[in-house]
Amino acid sequence: MRLFEGTVWDRPPRCERCGELEADCQCPAPAKVLTPPEQQTAVLGIEKRKRGKSVTVVRGLPAEQNDLPKLLDRLKAACGAGGTIKDDQLEIQGQHLDRVRGLLSETGYRIRG
């Protein structure tokens, strides 16, 4: 529900490209611009969690410039471990620093840590 919906001041949202109402717009969704891995630096580290569990963390890769879910799937498959994305960080369960470093450098990312 919009703020002024149903009043004299109601202005329904319009598409920025074609000017049609958003409900009637036929414009294709804008393509996501991804930054090449060679221009990005990944910061790697290992964190200790509850009960002495270790987690390999990949930081420094902005979500809007990367396909983080796809990268996470590749890392999980290479490490044979579970993982998740939290706050633009990739977390892989266990100590897999060497495998993650190898896969990211093979993909073209610059590595720190």
C-alpha positions in Angstrom: 0.0 0.0 0.0 1.3 3.4 -1.0 1.2 6.4 1.3 -1.3 8.5 -0.7 -3.2 5.6 -2.3 -6.8 6.4 -3.0 -6.3 10.2 -2.5 -5.9 13.1 -4.9 -2.1 13.0 -4.5 -1.8 9.3 -5.5 0.9 8.8 -8.1 1.4 5.1 -9.0 5.1 4.1 -9.6 6.3 4.2 -13.2 9.2 2.5 -15.0 12.3 4.7 -15.3 13.1 3.5 -18.8 9.7 3.4 -20.6 7.5 5.6 -18.4 4.7 3.0 -18.2 3.1 1.9 -15.0 5.2 -0.7 -13.2 2.4 -3.2 -13.5 2.2 -2.7 -17.3 5.9 -2.4 -18.0 7.4 -4.9 -20.4 11.0 -3.9 -20.1 13.5 -6.7 -19.4 15.1 -6.7 -16.0 18.4 -4.9 -15.9 21.4 -7.2 -16.3 23.5 -7.6 -13.1 27.0 -6.1 -13.6 29.6 -8.5 -12.2 33.2 -7.3 -11.6 35.8 -9.7 -12.9 37.6 -11.8 -10.2 41.0 -10.3 -11.3 39.9 -6.9 -9.9 38.8 -8.2 -6.5 40.7 -9.2 -3.4 39.3 -11.9 -1.1 40.4 -11.9 2.5 40.6 -15.4 4.1 40.6 -16.4 7.7 39.7 -19.1 10.2 37.4 -18.3 13.1 36.7 -20.4 16.2 33.1 -20.9 17.1 31.1 -22.6 19.8 32.5 -25.8 21.3 35.8 -25.4 19.5 34.4 -25.6 15.9 36.4 -23.9 13.2 34.9 -22.0 10.2 36.8 -20.8 7.1 35.6 -17.3 6.3 36.0 -15.4 2.9 35.5 -11.7 3.2 35.9 -8.7 0.9 33.7 -9.8 -2.0 30.7 -7.4 -2.4 27.5 -9.3 -3.0 26.3 -6.8 -5.7 29.4 -7.4 -7.8 29.6 -11.2 -7.4 27.4 -14.3 -7.7 28.1 -15.4 -4.1 25.7 -18.3 -4.0 27.3 -19.9 -7.1 30.8 -19.3 -5.6 29.7 -20.8 -2.3 28.4 -23.9 -4.1 31.8 -24.3 -5.8 33.7 -23.9 -2.5 31.4 -26.3 -0.6 31.8 -29.0 -3.4 35.6 -28.6 -3.4 35.9 -28.8 0.4 33.2 -31.4 0.9 31.7 -29.3 3.7 28.7 -27.2 4.5 28.6 -23.5 4.3 26.5 -20.3 4.3 26.5 -16.6 3.4 26.2 -14.2 6.2 26.7 -10.4 5.9 28.5 -10.7 2.5 30.8 -13.3 3.9 31.2 -16.9 2.8 31.5 -19.3 5.7 32.7 -22.9 5.1 32.5 -25.3 8.0 35.9 -26.6 9.1 39.5 -25.7 8.4 39.8 -25.5 4.6 42.0 -22.5 4.2 44.4 -24.2 1.6 41.6 -25.6 -0.5 39.7 -22.3 -0.6 42.8 -20.4 -1.3 43.7 -22.7 -4.2 40.2 -22.6 -5.7 39.9 -18.8 -5.4 43.3 -18.1 -6.9 42.5 -20.6 -9.7 39.4 -18.7 -10.4 41.4 -15.4 -10.6 40.8 -13.7 -7.3 43.6 -12.0 -5.5 44.1 -13.5 -2.0 45.0 -11.9 1.3 45.2 -13.7 4.5 
